[in-house]
Amino acid sequence: MMCLSNVWELKKLGLGHDVDLYVYEVPVEYQTVQSLVPSLWNQYHPQLVVHVGLSGMATTVTLEKCGHNYGYKGLDNCSFCPDSQCCIEGGPDCIDSVIDMDSVCKRVSASGLGVAVSVSKDAGRYLCDYTYYTSLYLSQGRSAFVHVPPLGKPYSGEDLGRALQAIVQAMLDLLAQSEDKIHCQHGH
């Protein structure tokens, strides 16, 4: 499940026969995020949700390590902002993804795709961060967020689609490895 129209390139490329990929565009609206993200989790019970957002400041494909609960002061596309300025009242200040973003970054950077990938600890305290935190909270950390630069600055939609494909495949591999370790530990 992802947001961003150029993610449809990833949909065309796919993630292999054993992965079901669902793509959704999430409006830049706090109240829609509050209802849509939980409904998608409840409908699909996914192994992993990867959100993708556009960052006008990004020059690399950026993997976000964590989501933040507080500090949402910017108005959304409906001129709305939560009175509490937070995602989940009483939730932790920050939630980390269970995905090791540094490992994903190293794997994808070493793959020779020709797309620069970096890691960040701050998704910006706007709808991207808000969506990410909400998803992390609902999933006990089984979510990820990727910021991409605008098309043509410097990457094409095809470049970004290939990069997202490599990133999501690396995330799924790492998730499978961690689950194998858990099953192995419980078996002894």
Sequence and secondary structure as in RCSB ss.txt:
>XXXX:A:sequence
MMCLSNVWELKKLGLGHDVDLYVYEVPVEYQTVQSLVPSLWNQYHPQLVVHVGLSGMATTVTLEKCGHNYGYKGL
DNCSFCPDSQCCIEGGPDCIDSVIDMDSVCKRVSASGLGVAVSVSKDAGRYLCDYTYYTSLYLSQGRSAFVHVPP
LGKPYSGEDLGRALQAIVQAMLDLLAQSEDKIHCQHGH
>XXXX:A:secstr
    GGGHHHHHH S TT         S HHHHHHHHHHHHHHH  S EEEEEE TT SSEEEE EEESB   S 
 TTS   TT BSSTT  SEEE SS HHHHHHHHHHTT S  EEEES   SSHHHHHHHHHHHHHTT EEEEEE  
TTSS  HHHHHHHHHHHHHHHHHHHHHHHHHHHHHHH 
